[in-house]
Amino acid sequence: MNTQDNKKNAIAFYKMAYEGNPKTAIDKYVGAEYMQHNPGVADGTEGFIAYFERMQDEYPKKSINFVRSIAEGDLVALHTHQTWPGNDQYITMDFFRFDANGKIVEHWDAIQQIPGSSKNLNTMY
């Protein structure tokens, strides 16, 4: 298992899906099974494709920046900064589990909108 390849592949997978090509992302980076833990996305590859196709149709001008990636064993964590229409900005933490063939088979995430004010001067990324 190559953690550096897994990091590159997790970023490429997420970017491809986010930018409107979820079917290609699934075909290229996902294993035989795909388990989804986000309660807003149906389990399996069909649910993933439907969700990201809908997001692309509804929000074609959204953008994503990958702030950091961390890999350990069969897991990759991505920390992202997303900007959506109306300048809504979000921070996400996504975790991907890879199989022995280097394919994504499981996903968890958490998302938080960046608030307009903060009680400290630290950024969320």
N, C-alpha and C positions, 0 to 999 in steps of 0.2 A: 504494500500500500504506500503510495507516494503522497504525502500530505501537501507538498507544493503543487502537484498536479490537481489534487482535489480542491485546493484554494482557487486556482485559476479556473477550474471547471465550474465551481459554485458561482463565481462572479459572472462568468460567461453565460451560464444558465439563467441566472436571475436577470441580468441585463437584457438578454434576448427575449425573455418572456415579458418583462416590464415594457420593453420598447415595441411590443406588438407581435411577436413571433413565438407564442407559447407552444404551438405544435412542433415547430422545428426544435425548440429547446428540449421538449420531451423526447423527441426522436433521437437527439444527439447525446443527451446527458443523463437520462433517467433509465433505471434498471427495469426488470420485469414487473416489479410491484412498486407502488408509490403510496406511502401513507402520509396523510395530511392531518396536522393537529390544529390548524387555524379553524375555528368554528364557523367562519364566514365562507369557507371554501369546501366544496364537497370532496370526499375522499377519492383517491385514484386520479389517474391522468386526465380523464374526461372532465372532472370537476375543475382541475387546475387550468386546463385549456379554456373552458367556458368562462371562468373568472377573469383571466387575463385578456381574453378577447373582448369581454364586456368593458373592462377598465380602459382598453385601448379605444373602443368606440366612444365611450363617455368622456374620457380625459386624454385625448391624443397629445396634448402639449405638456404632459407631466415629465419630470426629469428625475434622474437618480444619480447620486454620487456615492461611491464606495469609500467610506472613511477608513475602515480597517478590516482586516480578515485575520482570523486565528484558526489554526488547524491543530488537532491533537487526535491521534488514533484515526478512527473512522468518522470523526466529526469536524465540520467547518462552521465557524461563526462569522457572520458578516454584520457589520455596523454600517448603516446607510443613512444618508440625508436625502430625503425626497421633497421635491417641490411640485405642488399641484396647482391647477388653475386658481386664480384669486390669491396667489402667493401663499396658500396654505402650505406649511412646512412640517414635515414629520421626521422623526428619528425611528429607525427600525433596528431590531436585533433579530436576525434570522439564523437558524441552526439547521444544518443539513447533515444527514447520516448517509455515508457511502457504503456500498457493498464491496466485496473482495475484487470485483472487476472495475472499480473506480466509477460506478454509476450511482446517482442519487436515488435513495429509496425511502427517505423519510424527511419531513420538514416540520419545524416549529417556528413560531415568530411572536414578537411583541412589538407594538407600535405605540408611539406617543407623539401627540402634536406638540410642536415647539411653542411654548406660551409667549405672549407678548411681553411679559415682564418676569423677572426672576429675583429671588431674595439673595442671590449671589452673582458674581461676575463670571462664573464658569459656563462654558458652552455645554451643550448636550452631546458634543462629539469632540 
